[in-house]
Amino acid sequence: MAELGLDIAGHEEHPFEALDIASDDLIVTFTPRAHNRALALAAAGLLVEYWPIADPAAYDECSRDVRLAAYRALREALLARIAARFPAVDAPQRA
């Protein structure tokens, strides 16, 4: 994400129980397990969407270039999906 000027180095994952979703409109999940968990926690009227993604960890044993290509492809796929789902939102542009 640094290639786009975004610093996510301090990002930490949070369990669903730690999230305050009371005022949210939408939860996007990337794995079947997360999707099922979100559905169980979601209040009426809260949308839960499942966006299946390729797991770049499958390339952990590959060369650095192959791993980077996998993560870049994932990033581009997510940016495209975000732009399609939220057309009024300005997604980060590639430098």
C-alpha distance (Angstrom), angle and dihedral (degrees) to the residues before:
residue distance angle dihedral
M1 . . .
A2 3.79 . .
E3 3.82 85.5 .
L4 3.82 85.6 66.8
G5 3.79 93.6 44.3
L6 3.81 93.7 -103.5
D7 3.79 119.7 132.0
I8 3.80 110.2 -152.0
A9 3.80 95.6 157.1
G10 3.80 91.6 114.3
H11 3.80 94.9 48.7
E12 3.78 115.0 124.2
E13 3.75 128.7 -172.3
H14 3.81 116.7 -116.4
P15 3.80 128.4 -157.8
F16 3.80 115.7 -118.2
E17 3.80 90.2 -111.5
A18 3.82 90.1 62.6
L19 3.80 94.1 53.8
D20 3.79 123.2 94.3
I21 3.79 100.3 -141.2
A22 3.80 96.5 160.8
S23 3.82 92.8 106.3
D24 3.80 97.5 35.9
D25 3.78 124.3 111.6
L26 3.79 99.4 -165.9
I27 3.79 140.7 24.1
V28 3.79 117.8 -164.2
T29 3.79 115.8 -159.3
F30 3.79 129.6 -168.4
T31 3.80 103.1 -165.5
P32 3.81 132.4 48.7
R33 3.81 90.1 -121.5
A34 3.82 92.8 53.3
H35 3.78 90.3 44.9
N36 3.79 93.4 53.8
R37 3.81 90.7 46.5
A38 3.81 91.9 50.0
L39 3.79 91.5 49.4
A40 3.80 89.9 52.2
L41 3.81 92.0 51.7
A42 3.78 99.4 37.6
A43 3.77 118.7 108.4
A44 3.77 122.0 -136.7
G45 3.78 110.2 -74.6
L46 3.80 95.0 26.3
L47 3.78 111.9 119.3
V48 3.78 118.5 -137.4
E49 3.80 116.7 -166.3
Y50 3.79 126.8 -172.6
W51 3.80 114.9 -145.4
P52 3.81 106.5 -177.5
I53 3.79 111.6 -148.3
A54 3.77 135.2 -175.1
D55 3.80 112.7 -102.0
P56 3.81 107.6 -122.1
A57 3.80 89.0 -163.1
A58 3.80 85.4 78.9
Y59 3.81 85.3 76.5
D60 3.82 96.0 53.5
E61 3.81 92.1 112.6
C62 3.81 93.2 49.1
S63 3.78 128.9 90.1
R64 3.79 120.4 -73.8
D65 3.80 90.4 -107.7
V66 3.80 92.1 53.9
R67 3.83 91.6 47.3
L68 3.81 91.5 48.9
A69 3.80 90.5 49.2
A70 3.82 90.3 51.7
Y71 3.81 92.9 50.0
R72 3.80 91.9 44.9
A73 3.80 90.7 50.8
L74 3.80 89.9 50.5
R75 3.80 91.3 48.7
E76 3.80 92.0 50.1
A77 3.81 92.0 47.1
L78 3.81 91.1 51.2
L79 3.81 92.8 46.6
A80 3.80 89.7 51.2
R81 3.80 91.6 48.0
I82 3.81 91.5 48.5
A83 3.81 91.7 48.7
A84 3.81 90.8 49.8
R85 3.81 94.1 46.4
F86 3.82 96.3 41.8
P87 3.81 106.1 29.8
A88 3.82 93.7 170.0
V89 3.80 92.4 56.0
D90 3.79 117.6 90.1
A91 3.79 106.3 -129.8
P92 3.82 117.4 -155.0
Q93 3.76 111.6 -86.3
R94 3.77 125.1 -136.1
A95 3.80 113.4 -104.3
